[in-house]
Amino acid sequence: MHDHRCASLAAAAVFAALQLAALAEAGPARAAETGRTPDGKADLNGIWQALNTANWDLEEHAARPGLMVALGAQGAVPAGQSVVEGGEIPYLPGAVAKRKANFDNRLAADPEIKCYLPGVPRATYMPFPFQIVQTPGQILIAYEYAGATRTVYMDKAAPAPADSWMGHSVGHWEGDTLVVDVTGLNGETWLDRAGNFHSDELHVVERYSPLGAGALRYEAVIEDPKVFSRPWKITMPLYRRLEPNAQLMEFRCVEFVEELMYGHLRKQTAK
């Protein structure tokens, strides 16, 4: 793997530095504003975004050409460091071939291309912001990509009624860390664009820990006995969007994929 940093990672570092500078300039008033909710819990309200290349590949990877060579540098994949603890995902021997097949066929097979909901944990580190809306009884997480949402139930909740794209999330607090147990995930989502995948036995435990007013530490322990030899963990910072008018914009990707998915069904007219 190349040991140099690609331009996108450098840009991410600059953006992070600007965020921290803005926080320092904001001073105690900003810290008080974002410190605690009225019920005394850590205040996670806000719009957050990952600034890394995990959505391209969770593991370390060199820069490489994209799937559409005609797009040149614009469509290329930036190099990135692994966000996986230990560096590599512990696949069972029988699952390695499936991951390779996914990678080779990613232009057609990646659920993101078809605008399917991204699942957990992928929704967190896609190159789109997401918003946390926090109340004592439950927490809503809204994602810009495809208008995805999920509710984190903070009281005793029944098991997942059925498997779904975004799963069933039940949370609790451990000090200032929000811990979210996610079950009921279907086996249709991928973990990134490199073909890393899971089955319908995926179980994810997320941890959102404040790192000051402008950042969170995000951890997700991933367990799937059908695909992985043991549980494994990803870790990354999430940064608060500090623009005065920060908001989630619309990304209704369904309209972008209709031709790809259904164009062949269009009635052909005689010329």
N, C-alpha and C positions, 0 to 999 in steps of 0.2 A: 504494500500500500504506500501511496505517496505520503510523505510526512509534511508537505507544505500545506498551508491553508489556502483554500480557494477564495475567490473574490467574494462569494456570497457569505462565507463565514466571517470574513473581515468586516463586511458591511453589517452583519448581525452584531458583531462586537462593538462597532461604532454606535449602532442604534442603542445597544444596552448601556453604553457609557453615557449617551445623551439622556437616557431615562434616569440614570442614577444622578446625573448632574441636575436634572429638573427636580428630582426629589429633594436634593440638598437645598436648592434654591427655594423650594416651597416652604421648608422650615417646619416648626412644631405644629402649626395649624393643620398642615396636610397630614402629618402623622396622627394627630388627634382625630381628624376626619375619617381616616381609614383604619384606625387601630382596633376598636371594639364595637360590637353591636349593642343595642340597649340591654340585651340579656346577658352581656358579659363575654360572649364568644368572640374569637378572632374574626375580624371583618374581611370576608373574601369577596364582597361585592365589587363588581367592576368588570371591565373587558380585558381579557388576557390573551396572550399569544406566545406560542413556542417559536424560537428563532434558531432553528437547527435544520439538519437535512434528514431527520428521522423518517419523514414520510416517503423519501426516496428509498431509504434503506436503513433499517435499525442498526445494522452492523457497520463497521468501518468499511469505506469504499472509496476507490479512486474516482476521479472525474471520468466520465465515459460519454460516448455519443448517445443521443436520444433515439427514440424509436423511429422518428421521422428524420432521416438524414438530411432531407432538403431544408430543414429548419436550422441546420448548422449549429452555431454556438447558442442560439436562442433556445433551442430545444434540448441542449445537452444536460446531463446530470451533474450537479456540483459534487465535488469530493466532500466527504464528511467523516467525522469521528463516530465511533460506536457509542450508543447510549445504553448498551446492554452491559450489565455488571458481569465482568469476566471476559467481555469482548465478543463472545459467540453465543448464538442461540442453541441450546442443547436438544437438537432434534433426535428422535428415535431413528435408528438406521432405515427403517422402512419409509420414513417421511422425507428423507433427503431428496429422493428422486422426484417426489411431488413438488417440493419447493423449486427444484431446477426446471421442471416442466412449466410451473407457473411463471417463472422468470422468462423462459423462452417464448411463452405465449402471452406475455403480459399486456400487449396491445389490445388483445381481444378479451382476456380473462380478468383483468383487474376490475373489481366492482366499482372503483372510483370512476373509471371511464364511462360506465353506464349510469352514473348518478345514483347508485344505490347508497343507502345510508352507511356511514363509515364504521359504525360499531365502536366498542371500547377495547383498547385505549386509543385507537388510531385517530378518533375525532379530536383528541387533545393536541396532537402535533401535526395536523394538516396545516398547510400554509394559509390558514384563515383564522381570524380571531374568534373567540367565544366569550360569552357573558355568563357570569355567576350572579344569580339573584337569590339572596339568602334570607330566610325567615326561620324562626325557632322550630316550626313544625316540619318544614321541608325546604329543600333547596332546588331551584330550577337552574339547569345549565342549558343555554341556548347557543347553538353553533351556526356560524354564517354559512358553512357549506350545506347546501341542500335544505336549509331550514330545519336541520336536525335539532331535537330537544330531548332531554330526559329529566325526570324528577328523582331527586335523592330523598327518600323517605327517612325522616329523622326519628320516627317513633317505631314501635313494633309493627312490622309489616309482614303480610302473608308472603309465602314463597311466590316466585314468578308464576303467573297463571299459564304462560306459554312462552316458548322461545321467540325472540324478536331481534331485530337488527341492533337496537341500542340496549337491549337487556333490561334487567330489573335491578335498581340501585337502592341499597339500604345503607344509611350512614350513621356514624356516631363520632363523638369528639374524644380524642385522647390528648388532653391539654389543649394546645392551640392547633393541633393537627386534625383536619377533617379526614376520617377514614371511611372509604366507600367500598362496600362489598357488592360486586356486580356478578349476577348469575343470569340464567335464562337467555344467554346469547346464542343466536343461531350459528351455524357453521358456514355462512355465506360470505362473511367479510374477510378481508386480508388485513395484515398488520402494517403493510407498507407497499410501495410500488415495485419492490424487488421480488415479490412472490412469497414472502414469509406469511404463513397461514396458520389456521387452527381448526379445530373441529367444533361440534356442537356441545362438547364437554368443557369448553373454555370457562375458566373461573378467574376473575381479575379482582385484586384488592388494591385500591388506589389510596394514596396518601397525599393530601394537599397541605403543605406546611409553610406559613408565612416566612419570608426572608426580608423583613422590613416592609415598608408600605408599597414598594414598587415591584416586588417579585415574590413568587412562590416556588418552593421546591416540590416537584411532582415525582412521585414514585408509583410504579405499578408492578405488583408481583403477578406473574402470569403462570397459570397452571392448566395443563391439559394432558391427561394421561394417555390419550390416543395419539398425540403428536410429539410431546416432549418427554425426555427422560427424567426430568425433575422440574420443580418450579424455578423460574428465573425472573430477574428484575430489570426494569429500565428506570433511569433517573435522568431528569433534566430540569432546568429552570424554566419558569413561565414568567413573562414580563407583562406588567400592566401597561395598557395603552394610555398615554398621558395627554393626547391631543385634547384641547378644550371641548371639541365637539365629537369626541370619540363615540362611535355607535356601530352596531352591526349593520352592514349593508345587505341588500338582497343578492343572493347568488342562487337563483332558481335554475339549476343546471339541467333540469329535465328538458327544457326547450333546446338545449345544445346537443342532446343525444338522440332526439327523435329520428333524425335522418340516419344516423349510425345504426340504430336498432330496428327501425321500421321502414326505412327508405325502400328496401327491396319489396315491400308489400304494396307500394303505390301502383295504382292501375296505369299500365302503359297505354298511351294513346297512339293511334296510327299517325305516321308522319305524312 
